[in-house]
Amino acid sequence: MVDKEVPLVKAKKTMEKDVVLDPEGFFVIELDAKGIRTEYYSNVYKNKRIVSGRLEKVFVGTEADALSDSIALHVPCLRPEHYLYLGRELQKAQFAFEQKKRYVQGGC
């Protein structure tokens, strides 16, 4: 039983210009013959701006859900939208790996 009005929210993609970069770091996702390789880099700052990254961890596997779970466990401080982006990208990477297609990581 619903005792209050529940808002209906229409889905809307965040425009790339409005994306807030994660202050904790970024990921590079690539495919190789063995599966999906996901590198996590912490941000390197200069004058309060991100100028580079320092490789912190490498995650390898063939399934997006296992990689997502491992990343959430080992990099627990990301922005929620960053985890969502990773899930989408890892799913695309898994599909490309399974279909033996080229994968190019998408933007935010």
C-alpha positions as CSV (number, residue, x, y, z in Angstrom):
1,M,0.0,0.0,0.0
2,V,1.3,3.4,-1.0
3,D,0.5,6.2,1.4
4,K,2.2,9.0,-0.5
5,E,2.7,10.2,-4.0
6,V,5.9,8.8,-5.5
7,P,7.8,11.0,-8.0
8,L,8.3,9.7,-11.5
9,V,11.8,10.7,-12.7
10,K,12.5,10.6,-16.5
11,A,15.9,9.3,-17.3
12,K,18.4,11.8,-18.7
13,K,22.0,11.3,-19.6
14,T,24.5,13.7,-18.0
15,M,26.2,15.8,-20.6
16,E,29.9,15.3,-20.7
17,K,30.6,19.0,-19.9
18,D,28.6,18.5,-16.6
19,V,30.5,15.4,-15.5
20,V,32.5,15.9,-12.3
21,L,35.8,14.0,-12.3
22,D,36.3,11.6,-9.5
23,P,38.9,13.1,-7.1
24,E,40.0,9.6,-6.2
25,G,41.2,8.6,-9.7
26,F,40.4,7.0,-13.0
27,F,40.4,3.7,-14.9
28,V,41.8,2.5,-18.2
29,I,40.0,-0.5,-19.6
30,E,41.6,-2.6,-22.3
31,L,41.2,-6.1,-23.9
32,D,43.9,-8.6,-24.5
33,A,43.9,-12.3,-25.6
34,K,43.2,-13.4,-22.0
35,G,40.3,-11.0,-21.1
36,I,39.6,-7.6,-19.7
37,R,42.4,-5.6,-18.1
38,T,41.3,-2.7,-15.9
39,E,44.0,-0.3,-14.5
40,Y,43.2,2.0,-11.6
41,Y,45.2,5.2,-11.3
42,S,45.1,7.7,-8.4
43,N,45.1,11.3,-9.5
44,V,48.3,13.3,-9.5
45,Y,47.6,17.0,-8.9
46,K,49.5,20.1,-9.7
47,N,48.1,23.5,-8.7
48,K,44.8,21.8,-7.7
49,R,44.4,20.3,-11.1
50,I,44.6,16.7,-12.2
51,V,47.7,16.4,-14.4
52,S,48.4,12.7,-14.5
53,G,47.8,9.5,-12.7
54,R,49.8,6.9,-10.6
55,L,49.0,3.2,-11.3
56,E,47.7,1.7,-8.0
57,K,46.0,-1.6,-9.0
58,V,45.3,-3.8,-12.0
59,F,42.2,-5.9,-12.2
60,V,41.9,-8.8,-14.7
61,G,39.1,-11.1,-15.6
62,T,36.5,-11.9,-18.3
63,E,33.2,-11.1,-16.6
64,A,32.0,-7.6,-16.0
65,D,30.1,-8.5,-12.8
66,A,33.2,-10.1,-11.2
67,L,35.4,-7.1,-12.2
68,S,32.8,-4.6,-10.9
69,D,32.6,-6.5,-7.5
70,S,36.4,-6.6,-7.2
71,I,36.8,-2.9,-8.0
72,A,34.1,-2.0,-5.5
73,L,35.9,-4.1,-2.8
74,H,39.4,-2.8,-3.5
75,V,38.6,0.8,-4.5
76,P,35.8,1.7,-2.0
77,C,36.0,5.5,-2.2
78,L,34.7,6.4,-5.7
79,R,31.8,8.6,-6.5
80,P,28.6,6.5,-7.1
81,E,28.3,7.7,-10.7
82,H,31.9,6.5,-11.3
83,Y,30.9,2.9,-10.3
84,L,27.9,3.1,-12.6
85,Y,30.1,4.3,-15.5
86,L,32.5,1.4,-14.8
87,G,29.7,-1.1,-14.8
88,R,28.5,0.1,-18.2
89,E,32.0,0.1,-19.7
90,L,32.9,-3.3,-18.3
91,Q,29.7,-4.8,-19.7
92,K,30.7,-3.3,-23.2
93,A,34.2,-4.7,-22.8
94,Q,32.9,-8.2,-21.9
95,F,30.6,-8.2,-24.9
96,A,33.5,-7.2,-27.2
97,F,35.7,-9.8,-25.7
98,E,33.2,-12.6,-26.1
99,Q,32.4,-11.5,-29.7
100,K,36.1,-11.1,-30.5
101,K,35.4,-7.5,-31.4
102,R,37.4,-4.3,-30.9
103,Y,36.7,-2.4,-27.7
104,V,37.4,1.3,-27.2
105,Q,36.7,2.8,-23.8
106,G,34.0,5.5,-23.9
107,G,34.1,8.8,-22.3
108,C,32.2,9.8,-19.1
